[in-house]
């Protein structure tokens, strides 16, 4: 569990095994917590029961919850929530849209989906200490949450055409679905409720198109698998990385890394350093999480 208190909001990221968490009226009276929780998981559902109403949040869906709301939460499989805790007075008038016990913003709106993915990545980077966050950045995040709540509340204010949010949502979809050989830029466009042309318009000036992001992620995973010790079949790599055929894997791998998959794997197992060319394009990942002095290893769903 990683928890980091910033100047205007708190961030957290956690990994939960199956468990049950409850927040009672007595706990609320004792803590007087007026913060709002916004969280997203990438694995496993979380089921909330409030006033007899059961709401299940699937991976990628935004959970929004008021600290003044009693609830019962059940986790039946391992899950990994990450998110924000924002004082209600900081949100301001937008708080009116989530005064109900549990009102998830319209999870089918583009802005909600893109905001959810942004919140998750920001929370992980900030809570683990892998990102330096200044107050200006914090307020930009808060403004984004306000805009999402305003749109869901019907004010007409929207950031749905913001290229940064669309690119963020696209990267998250690629990370979750690249191993599916039927996953394409058309699928991304459909999932974000826009045409393929609209999707690509958001990537004008970007380093890579949605199709290129999918291809790069598949090649990255293939390289990782082929770098491991011991035998591995090309067919296994094809299946696990989302390629449509062994020929496609061979052609794209050789074009990217200068070796066929079999030759690369043999060189790695022989300790041939030349197979690991430092000029090869990589997709960086966050380093090992590090707790800092402001971390509070506790369950944000059981505040108080």
N, C-alpha and C positions, 0 to 999 in steps of 0.2 A: 504494500500500500504506500503510495507516494502522495503527500499533501503539502502544498506550498501556499502560504499566505502572501498575497501581493498587496499593493497599496489600495486598490479599489475593488478587488475581487479575490477569491481563492480558487485554486485549481487542484485537481486530484486525478489520479489514475490508479486502478486497483485490479486485482484478479481474485474472483470469488469462486469457491467451490460451492456445491449445492448447500443452501442454507435458508433460513427464515429470519426476517428482520421485521420488527414492529416499532412503530412510533406512536405512543399513547398520548391521550389528553394531558395526563400528569407530566409526562416528559416535556410537552410543549409549554405547559405553565411554568415549569422550572427553568427552562432555557430561554423562553421568550424569543426564539429564533425567528427573525423576519427576513431571512434570506430565501432566494429562489434558487432551486437546483435545476441545471440543464445538463443532461448526461446522454451519452451514446455508447452502445456496446458494439463490438465487432463479431462477437460469438455469443451464442446462447441467449434465449429469451429471458425477460424479467417480468413477473406477473405481480401487479399491484391490485390490492383490494381496498376500496375506500367507500364507506357507507354502503357496503354490499355490492358495489359495482366493481367488476373485475376487468382490468385492462391489461393486455399482454403486449409488451414492446419487443419486437423482433430486432435482430442485428441491423444497425444502420438507422433505426428510427429514434427520433429525439424524445427523450423523457423530460418533461417539465413538471416540477413539483414545488409547492410552497412549503416553507419551513413551519408554517402554522397549521399544517394539515396532518391529522392522524392517519396512519395507513398501515397495511400489512403487506409485506413484499416477500415473495417466494421465488427462489432461484433453484431450478431443478437440474441444471447442468452448469458446467464451468462457464463463467462469463467474465468480461473484462471492461466494466464501465469506466469511462473517463469523462470529465466535464468540469463545469464551473459552479461556484456558489456566489451569487451576486446579491448584495443588499437590496431589498425591495424598493427602498427610497431612491436608490441609484437608478433603477429602471424607470421610475417616475410613473407617468400616466399609463404607460404600456402595461403596468401591473394589473390594470383593470381587466385585461383580457384573460388572465389566468387566476382569478380569484376563486374559481370553482375548485373543489377538492383536487381534481386531477384533470386538467384540460390539455391534452397534447395538441400543440399547434397542428394545423392541417398537414399531415405528413406526406401528402401527395403533391403539395406545391413545390415548385422548383426551389424557391428561396429557402423553405424549411429544410429540404433535403440537403442543399448545398451548405447551409448554415450548420446543420448537424455534423457534417463531415469536417468542416472547419473547426468547430468547437472541439471535436475529439482530437484532432491533430495538435491544435494549440495547447489543449490541456495536458496531453502527454509530454510534449516538448517542455512546457513550463514547469509542470510538477516534478519531472525527473531532473530538472536542472540543465537540460541540454539546450535551452533557449534563454537568452537574456531578454527580459521583458521590462520596458520602461513604462511609466504612467501613460504616455501618449498612446502606446500600443494597447494598453488595457482599455482605455476609453474608446478606442476604435472597435475593439471586440464588443464592448457594451453597446455601442451605437448599432452594431450589426444585429445584436439580439433585439434591441428596441425595434429596429426596422422589420425584423421578422414578425414580432408580436403585433406591430401596427398593421402589417399586411394581413395577417391572420384575423385581426380584429375588424377588418373591413375599411381601414382608413384610406386605402388606395395608395399608400406610400409603398414603393417596391424597389428592390435591388435585383430583381429577377434577371435583368440583362447584364449584370456585373460579370465580366469575363473571369475575374479572379475566382469567384464562387463556383462558376461552371467548371473551370479547370480543376479546382479542388475536388469537386464532386466526381469528376471524371477519373482523377487519379485514384480515388478511393474505390470506385467501381472496378477499375483495372486490377487493383490489388486483390480484390475479393473474388474476381471471376476470370482471371487470365487463364486458368487451367481448363476452362471450358472451351473446346475447339469451336463452338458455335458463337462464342462471345466476340462481337465485332463493334465497330463504331456505330453501326445502325442500332445495335442493342443499347448502347449507351444513350443515343439520342432518344430512343423510345422510353428508356427508364427515366430520363430527365424531362420527358414531356415536351420535346421539341423535334424539329426536323433535322435530318443529317446536315443540311446546309446551314441551319442556325447554329448547330453545335460547332461546326468548323469555323464559323464566323467568330466565335468566341476565342478561337486559337490563332487568329491573325496576329502575326508577330511573335508567337511562342516558338520555343526551340523545337517542339515536336507536335505532331498532329495526334489525335486520339488513336489512329491506327498505328502510328509509330510508337506510342506509349505501350500499346498492347504487345507489339512485336518485341520491344526492348525488354519488357518484363518477362516475357517467355524465354528470351535468350539469356537473361540474367539467371533465371531459375535453372535452365539447362546447364549453364556453366557451373552453377553451384553443385548440381547433382554429379556432373562429370568430374568435378574437382575432388570428390570424395574418394576414400580408399576402397579397394575391393571392386569386384566386377559389377557392372550394371549394363543392362541391355539397352540398345537404342530405342527399341519399342517401348520400354518402360519410361524412358525420358520423354518420348513423344506423348504418351498418355498423361504424364504428370505435369507437363508444361503447356498443354493445349494446342500442340501442333496437329495439323490435319493428316500428316503422313511423315514417314521417315525421310523421304526425299526432300520435303519442305524443311525439315530440321537440318539436314545436311547442308543444303544450299544456303540457308540463312546463317547458319553457324559459321560456315567457311567464309562467307562474305564479311561477317562481322569480326571474327577472330583470326582468320588466316589459316585455320586448320579444320579438318573434318572433326565431328564429335569423337569418333573412335581414336583419331590421332591425338587429339587434345587429352582424352582420358588416359591414353597410354603414356603420354609425356608427363602428365601430372603424377601418375603412379610410379614413374621412373625417376621423379624428382627433377625433371627438366625445367629449369627456371625460365627458359625462353618461351615456354607455353603461356607464361603469365605476364604478358606484355603490359607494362605500366601505362602505356598509351591507350589501352583498351577502354572503351567507354563503360562506365559503371553507373549504377543507380545507388547513391549513398543511402544508408540507413542510420537512424539514431544510434548512438553508442549505448553502453550499458547504463541503466538508470542509476543515478547517484542522489542520495538524500542530502539535503542541506540543513542548515541550522533552523530553518523555518518549517521544516516538514513536521506534520502531525499524523502519524500512522494510525488513522482511525477511519471507521466506516462513515462516509458522508451521508449515507442513507439513514444513519442512526444518530443524527446530530443531537447534541445536548447530553 
